[in-house]
Amino acid sequence: MTTTDQSTALVVVQPQVVPLLQRRTSLFDAILTEVGHAAQVLTRSAQASRPNPAGRSLNQKDETLSEVEAKHAAGLMRVNHVGEVCAQALYRGQALLVDDHALKHLLHQAASEEVDHLVWCDDRLKELGSRPSVLNPLWYVASLGLGVVASKAGKPYNLGFMAETERQVEQHLDNHLQSLPEQDQRSRAIVEKMRLDEIAHRTTAEQEGASALPAPVRFAMRCMSKVMTTTAYRF
């Protein structure tokens, strides 16, 4: 009799690899992120991603200027600090709701460099024995809100807001370089680097297809800027 050995086949089932779905950031998540960012800016705990162009902080009050000169320099640097608070809040507000991912990245990159500027200005204010504007929360909320409204105006006008903002900031910085005390080289180094960055932001926005804003919008931005700079110099 022939015995037939029957082998039991062992079937190994390979587990099916199912790619995990990437979690999309919700609007609520984005809002929480903005709240956290605003808290860092307004509590003076934001960190710069680039070194201060004026060099290492003095970690003490700058005694190289007279009292009058230091007070004037502090007023100008406080204005510059407010300008950076407004600029990065504007860009983050625009980036919050725009659908174009390339534009969102561009706005976030510009906002990050504006944070560098405000940290450098804040460092200089400490060296001058002064402080940022007490109205910074108001300017931050107003600029963020303006950015959110602008975000739905389309890519050309969003870039137009960026270009016009930088154009106006450039003008302020040019005036400040003429007005700062000649021997205040630390403030000058910061302002000069800020000016170069602002020119780069404006140029990028124009190259990416920025549309000129309507005259009434440009006028309103200049009026808001005038109120901001006048109050920030003193408060």
Short mmCIF file of the C-alpha atoms (twelve columns), coordinates in Angstrom:
data_MODEL
# 
_entry.id   MODEL 
# 
loop_
_atom_site.group_PDB 
_atom_site.id 
_atom_site.type_symbol 
_atom_site.label_atom_id 
_atom_site.label_alt_id 
_atom_site.label_comp_id 
_atom_site.label_asym_id 
_atom_site.label_seq_id 
_atom_site.Cartn_x 
_atom_site.Cartn_y 
_atom_site.Cartn_z 
_atom_site.pdbx_PDB_model_num 
ATOM 1   C CA . MET A 1   0.000  0.000   0.000  1 
ATOM 2   C CA . THR A 2   1.345  3.353   -0.911 1 
ATOM 3   C CA . THR A 3   1.213  5.970   1.732  1 
ATOM 4   C CA . THR A 4   0.880  9.481   0.469  1 
ATOM 5   C CA . ASP A 5   2.254  12.137  2.791  1 
ATOM 6   C CA . GLN A 6   0.154  15.201  2.627  1 
ATOM 7   C CA . SER A 7   2.004  18.394  3.568  1 
ATOM 8   C CA . THR A 8   0.173  21.149  5.259  1 
ATOM 9   C CA . ALA A 9   0.841  24.396  3.460  1 
ATOM 10  C CA . LEU A 10  1.499  27.341  5.776  1 
ATOM 11  C CA . VAL A 11  0.172  30.476  4.250  1 
ATOM 12  C CA . VAL A 12  1.804  33.635  5.536  1 
ATOM 13  C CA . VAL A 13  -0.293 36.682  4.978  1 
ATOM 14  C CA . GLN A 14  1.768  39.813  4.670  1 
ATOM 15  C CA . PRO A 15  0.227  42.731  6.495  1 
ATOM 16  C CA . GLN A 16  -1.072 45.344  4.120  1 
ATOM 17  C CA . VAL A 17  0.722  48.604  4.504  1 
ATOM 18  C CA . VAL A 18  -1.752 51.415  4.458  1 
ATOM 19  C CA . PRO A 19  -0.209 54.883  4.265  1 
ATOM 20  C CA . LEU A 20  -1.277 57.126  7.074  1 
ATOM 21  C CA . LEU A 21  -3.298 60.075  6.005  1 
ATOM 22  C CA . GLN A 22  -1.524 63.302  6.723  1 
ATOM 23  C CA . ARG A 23  -3.493 65.322  9.214  1 
ATOM 24  C CA . ARG A 24  -4.553 68.610  7.747  1 
ATOM 25  C CA . THR A 25  -4.272 71.675  9.897  1 
ATOM 26  C CA . SER A 26  -7.701 72.980  10.786 1 
ATOM 27  C CA . LEU A 27  -8.653 76.638  11.049 1 
ATOM 28  C CA . PHE A 28  -8.926 76.191  14.814 1 
ATOM 29  C CA . ASP A 29  -5.341 74.889  14.919 1 
ATOM 30  C CA . ALA A 30  -4.196 77.859  12.841 1 
ATOM 31  C CA . ILE A 31  -5.952 80.296  15.175 1 
ATOM 32  C CA . LEU A 32  -4.322 78.698  18.220 1 
ATOM 33  C CA . THR A 33  -0.962 79.037  16.493 1 
ATOM 34  C CA . GLU A 34  -1.601 82.735  15.881 1 
ATOM 35  C CA . VAL A 35  -2.608 83.276  19.510 1 
ATOM 36  C CA . GLY A 36  0.644  81.681  20.629 1 
ATOM 37  C CA . HIS A 37  2.662  83.745  18.179 1 
ATOM 38  C CA . ALA A 38  0.948  86.958  19.284 1 
ATOM 39  C CA . ALA A 39  1.722  86.137  22.912 1 
ATOM 40  C CA . GLN A 40  5.415  85.725  22.086 1 
ATOM 41  C CA . VAL A 41  5.549  89.027  20.222 1 
ATOM 42  C CA . LEU A 42  3.632  91.053  22.786 1 
ATOM 43  C CA . THR A 43  5.450  89.606  25.809 1 
ATOM 44  C CA . ARG A 44  8.853  90.265  24.208 1 
ATOM 45  C CA . SER A 45  9.757  86.576  24.251 1 
ATOM 46  C CA . ALA A 46  10.011 86.096  20.469 1 
ATOM 47  C CA . GLN A 47  13.382 84.865  19.225 1 
ATOM 48  C CA . ALA A 48  15.284 86.027  16.162 1 
ATOM 49  C CA . SER A 49  16.429 83.419  13.634 1 
ATOM 50  C CA . ARG A 50  19.404 85.553  12.556 1 
ATOM 51  C CA . PRO A 51  22.116 87.309  14.558 1 
ATOM 52  C CA . ASN A 52  21.710 90.979  15.421 1 
ATOM 53  C CA . PRO A 53  23.527 93.086  12.780 1 
ATOM 54  C CA . ALA A 54  24.721 95.386  15.566 1 
ATOM 55  C CA . GLY A 55  26.659 92.492  17.115 1 
ATOM 56  C CA . ARG A 56  26.319 91.004  20.555 1 
ATOM 57  C CA . SER A 57  23.975 92.736  22.973 1 
ATOM 58  C CA . LEU A 58  25.540 95.156  25.435 1 
ATOM 59  C CA . ASN A 59  23.398 93.659  28.227 1 
ATOM 60  C CA . GLN A 60  23.439 97.088  29.810 1 
ATOM 61  C CA . LYS A 61  22.364 100.634 29.101 1 
ATOM 62  C CA . ASP A 62  24.303 102.312 26.277 1 
ATOM 63  C CA . GLU A 63  26.193 105.258 27.777 1 
ATOM 64  C CA . THR A 64  27.732 106.513 24.511 1 
ATOM 65  C CA . LEU A 65  24.844 108.888 23.776 1 
ATOM 66  C CA . SER A 66  23.678 111.944 25.647 1 
ATOM 67  C CA . GLU A 67  20.321 111.761 27.395 1 
ATOM 68  C CA . VAL A 68  18.631 113.742 24.625 1 
ATOM 69  C CA . GLU A 69  20.237 111.631 21.881 1 
ATOM 70  C CA . ALA A 70  19.329 108.370 23.604 1 
ATOM 71  C CA . LYS A 71  15.733 109.503 24.045 1 
ATOM 72  C CA . HIS A 72  15.461 110.439 20.362 1 
ATOM 73  C CA . ALA A 73  17.087 107.199 19.197 1 
ATOM 74  C CA . ALA A 74  14.753 105.215 21.451 1 
ATOM 75  C CA . GLY A 75  11.739 107.001 19.980 1 
ATOM 76  C CA . LEU A 76  12.819 106.107 16.458 1 
ATOM 77  C CA . MET A 77  13.611 102.487 17.349 1 
ATOM 78  C CA . ARG A 78  10.238 102.218 19.085 1 
ATOM 79  C CA . VAL A 79  8.575  103.390 15.861 1 
ATOM 80  C CA . ASN A 80  10.563 100.781 13.936 1 
ATOM 81  C CA . HIS A 81  9.569  98.122  16.446 1 
ATOM 82  C CA . VAL A 82  5.877  98.983  16.018 1 
ATOM 83  C CA . GLY A 83  6.316  98.885  12.248 1 
ATOM 84  C CA . GLU A 84  7.643  95.342  12.498 1 
ATOM 85  C CA . VAL A 85  4.832  94.328  14.846 1 
ATOM 86  C CA . CYS A 86  2.362  95.551  12.230 1 
ATOM 87  C CA . ALA A 87  4.158  94.085  9.210  1 
ATOM 88  C CA . GLN A 88  4.516  90.541  10.511 1 
ATOM 89  C CA . ALA A 89  0.973  90.563  11.917 1 
ATOM 90  C CA . LEU A 90  -0.322 91.737  8.526  1 
ATOM 91  C CA . TYR A 91  1.523  88.961  6.689  1 
ATOM 92  C CA . ARG A 92  0.423  86.274  9.135  1 
ATOM 93  C CA . GLY A 93  -3.159 87.493  8.825  1 
ATOM 94  C CA . GLN A 94  -2.939 87.229  5.045  1 
ATOM 95  C CA . ALA A 95  -1.379 83.755  5.232  1 
ATOM 96  C CA . LEU A 96  -4.119 82.533  7.574  1 
ATOM 97  C CA . LEU A 97  -6.776 82.172  4.867  1 
ATOM 98  C CA . VAL A 98  -5.001 82.262  1.506  1 
ATOM 99  C CA . ASP A 99  -5.396 79.097  -0.569 1 
ATOM 100 C CA . ASP A 100 -2.219 79.475  -2.637 1 
ATOM 101 C CA . HIS A 101 0.482  77.441  -0.860 1 
ATOM 102 C CA . ALA A 102 3.370  79.249  -2.558 1 
ATOM 103 C CA . LEU A 103 1.935  82.607  -1.479 1 
ATOM 104 C CA . LYS A 104 1.363  81.320  2.049  1 
ATOM 105 C CA . HIS A 105 5.011  80.232  2.248  1 
ATOM 106 C CA . LEU A 106 6.192  83.607  0.918  1 
ATOM 107 C CA . LEU A 107 4.110  85.487  3.491  1 
ATOM 108 C CA . HIS A 108 5.309  83.311  6.362  1 
ATOM 109 C CA . GLN A 109 8.928  83.748  5.264  1 
ATOM 110 C CA . ALA A 110 8.566  87.530  5.166  1 
ATOM 111 C CA . ALA A 111 6.792  87.511  8.546  1 
ATOM 112 C CA . SER A 112 9.652  85.495  10.033 1 
ATOM 113 C CA . GLU A 113 12.202 88.070  8.899  1 
ATOM 114 C CA . GLU A 114 10.033 90.865  10.300 1 
ATOM 115 C CA . VAL A 115 10.153 89.069  13.664 1 
ATOM 116 C CA . ASP A 116 13.945 89.223  13.436 1 
ATOM 117 C CA . HIS A 117 13.640 92.972  12.945 1 
ATOM 118 C CA . LEU A 118 11.365 93.532  15.925 1 
ATOM 119 C CA . VAL A 119 13.644 91.445  18.177 1 
ATOM 120 C CA . TRP A 120 16.663 93.494  17.060 1 
ATOM 121 C CA . CYS A 121 14.751 96.724  17.707 1 
ATOM 122 C CA . ASP A 122 13.673 95.451  21.108 1 
ATOM 123 C CA . ASP A 123 17.288 94.620  21.976 1 
ATOM 124 C CA . ARG A 124 18.319 98.144  21.045 1 
ATOM 125 C CA . LEU A 125 15.484 99.654  23.085 1 
ATOM 126 C CA . LYS A 126 16.773 97.783  26.141 1 
ATOM 127 C CA . GLU A 127 20.268 99.140  25.516 1 
ATOM 128 C CA . LEU A 128 18.819 102.654 25.298 1 
ATOM 129 C CA . GLY A 129 16.990 102.163 28.589 1 
ATOM 130 C CA . SER A 130 13.587 102.286 26.911 1 
ATOM 131 C CA . ARG A 131 10.670 99.992  26.009 1 
ATOM 132 C CA . PRO A 132 8.305  99.153  23.111 1 
ATOM 133 C CA . SER A 133 5.059  101.029 22.541 1 
ATOM 134 C CA . VAL A 134 2.300  100.408 25.093 1 
ATOM 135 C CA . LEU A 135 -0.128 100.355 22.142 1 
ATOM 136 C CA . ASN A 136 1.447  97.299  20.521 1 
ATOM 137 C CA . PRO A 137 -1.547 95.020  21.300 1 
ATOM 138 C CA . LEU A 138 -3.841 97.445  19.464 1 
ATOM 139 C CA . TRP A 139 -1.567 97.646  16.427 1 
ATOM 140 C CA . TYR A 140 -1.089 93.886  16.354 1 
ATOM 141 C CA . VAL A 141 -4.815 93.107  16.367 1 
ATOM 142 C CA . ALA A 142 -5.568 95.814  13.792 1 
ATOM 143 C CA . SER A 143 -2.845 94.598  11.422 1 
ATOM 144 C CA . LEU A 144 -3.773 90.936  11.809 1 
ATOM 145 C CA . GLY A 145 -7.408 91.782  11.069 1 
ATOM 146 C CA . LEU A 146 -6.426 93.799  8.011  1 
ATOM 147 C CA . GLY A 147 -4.365 90.865  6.788  1 
ATOM 148 C CA . VAL A 148 -7.280 88.449  7.189  1 
ATOM 149 C CA . VAL A 149 -9.530 90.773  5.181  1 
ATOM 150 C CA . ALA A 150 -6.851 91.196  2.508  1 
ATOM 151 C CA . SER A 151 -6.311 87.432  2.254  1 
ATOM 152 C CA . LYS A 152 -9.480 87.058  0.188  1 
ATOM 153 C CA . ALA A 153 -8.565 89.788  -2.292 1 
ATOM 154 C CA . GLY A 154 -6.646 87.401  -4.548 1 
ATOM 155 C CA . LYS A 155 -2.938 86.755  -5.011 1 
ATOM 156 C CA . PRO A 156 -2.054 89.935  -6.976 1 
ATOM 157 C CA . TYR A 157 -3.577 92.221  -4.337 1 
ATOM 158 C CA . ASN A 158 -2.129 90.205  -1.458 1 
ATOM 159 C CA . LEU A 159 1.271  90.711  -3.030 1 
ATOM 160 C CA . GLY A 160 0.296  94.335  -3.584 1 
ATOM 161 C CA . PHE A 161 -0.313 94.783  0.159  1 
ATOM 162 C CA . MET A 162 3.121  93.327  0.799  1 
ATOM 163 C CA . ALA A 163 4.823  95.575  -1.746 1 
ATOM 164 C CA . GLU A 164 3.064  98.725  -0.511 1 
ATOM 165 C CA . THR A 165 3.770  97.913  3.132  1 
ATOM 166 C CA . GLU A 166 7.459  97.464  2.396  1 
ATOM 167 C CA . ARG A 167 7.576  100.601 0.262  1 
ATOM 168 C CA . GLN A 168 6.220  102.701 3.134  1 
ATOM 169 C CA . VAL A 169 8.540  101.056 5.659  1 
ATOM 170 C CA . GLU A 170 11.516 101.782 3.376  1 
ATOM 171 C CA . GLN A 171 10.618 105.463 3.412  1 
ATOM 172 C CA . HIS A 172 10.445 105.525 7.197  1 
ATOM 173 C CA . LEU A 173 13.806 103.783 7.497  1 
ATOM 174 C CA . ASP A 174 15.443 106.192 5.038  1 
ATOM 175 C CA . ASN A 175 14.214 109.096 7.175  1 
ATOM 176 C CA . HIS A 176 15.423 107.427 10.364 1 
ATOM 177 C CA . LEU A 177 18.915 106.906 8.970  1 
ATOM 178 C CA . GLN A 178 19.075 110.659 8.418  1 
ATOM 179 C CA . SER A 179 17.629 111.465 11.840 1 
ATOM 180 C CA . LEU A 180 19.526 109.036 14.096 1 
ATOM 181 C CA . PRO A 181 22.494 110.489 15.989 1 
ATOM 182 C CA . GLU A 182 25.597 110.106 13.846 1 
ATOM 183 C CA . GLN A 183 27.484 108.219 16.578 1 
ATOM 184 C CA . ASP A 184 24.657 105.745 17.171 1 
ATOM 185 C CA . GLN A 185 26.258 103.049 15.063 1 
ATOM 186 C CA . ARG A 186 24.383 100.186 16.718 1 
ATOM 187 C CA . SER A 187 20.959 101.581 15.808 1 
ATOM 188 C CA . ARG A 188 22.208 102.423 12.325 1 
ATOM 189 C CA . ALA A 189 23.470 98.884  11.716 1 
ATOM 190 C CA . ILE A 190 20.054 97.474  12.611 1 
ATOM 191 C CA . VAL A 191 18.113 99.991  10.523 1 
ATOM 192 C CA . GLU A 192 20.363 99.520  7.491  1 
ATOM 193 C CA . LYS A 193 19.928 95.731  7.569  1 
ATOM 194 C CA . MET A 194 16.172 96.125  8.022  1 
ATOM 195 C CA . ARG A 195 16.073 98.434  5.009  1 
ATOM 196 C CA . LEU A 196 17.853 95.869  2.822  1 
ATOM 197 C CA . ASP A 197 15.406 93.159  3.896  1 
ATOM 198 C CA . GLU A 198 12.405 95.384  3.198  1 
ATOM 199 C CA . ILE A 199 13.701 96.159  -0.285 1 
ATOM 200 C CA . ALA A 200 14.100 92.419  -0.897 1 
ATOM 201 C CA . HIS A 201 10.530 91.748  0.276  1 
ATOM 202 C CA . ARG A 202 9.118  94.473  -1.963 1 
ATOM 203 C CA . THR A 203 11.134 93.312  -4.953 1 
ATOM 204 C CA . THR A 204 10.018 89.709  -4.453 1 
ATOM 205 C CA . ALA A 205 6.367  90.735  -4.217 1 
ATOM 206 C CA . GLU A 206 6.648  92.782  -7.408 1 
ATOM 207 C CA . GLN A 207 8.391  89.956  -9.266 1 
ATOM 208 C CA . GLU A 208 5.689  87.515  -8.166 1 
ATOM 209 C CA . GLY A 209 2.984  89.672  -9.757 1 
ATOM 210 C CA . ALA A 210 1.925  92.293  -7.219 1 
ATOM 211 C CA . SER A 211 -0.887 94.580  -8.352 1 
ATOM 212 C CA . ALA A 212 -0.849 98.243  -7.394 1 
ATOM 213 C CA . LEU A 213 -3.394 98.914  -4.670 1 
ATOM 214 C CA . PRO A 214 -6.189 101.407 -5.338 1 
ATOM 215 C CA . ALA A 215 -5.294 104.973 -4.349 1 
ATOM 216 C CA . PRO A 216 -7.820 105.117 -1.461 1 
ATOM 217 C CA . VAL A 217 -6.287 101.971 0.070  1 
ATOM 218 C CA . ARG A 218 -2.756 103.369 -0.207 1 
ATOM 219 C CA . PHE A 219 -3.949 106.633 1.341  1 
ATOM 220 C CA . ALA A 220 -5.642 104.795 4.218  1 
ATOM 221 C CA . MET A 221 -2.448 102.804 4.857  1 
ATOM 222 C CA . ARG A 222 -0.414 106.021 4.966  1 
ATOM 223 C CA . CYS A 223 -2.874 107.632 7.367  1 
ATOM 224 C CA . MET A 224 -2.744 104.590 9.648  1 
ATOM 225 C CA . SER A 225 1.048  104.650 9.426  1 
ATOM 226 C CA . LYS A 226 1.141  108.350 10.338 1 
ATOM 227 C CA . VAL A 227 -0.980 107.813 13.433 1 
ATOM 228 C CA . MET A 228 1.113  104.806 14.413 1 
ATOM 229 C CA . THR A 229 4.492  106.515 14.037 1 
ATOM 230 C CA . THR A 230 3.375  109.679 15.838 1 
ATOM 231 C CA . THR A 231 2.022  107.828 18.848 1 
ATOM 232 C CA . ALA A 232 4.774  105.197 18.968 1 
ATOM 233 C CA . TYR A 233 7.552  107.804 19.131 1 
ATOM 234 C CA . ARG A 234 6.190  108.993 22.471 1 
ATOM 235 C CA . PHE A 235 4.222  106.052 23.818 1 
# 
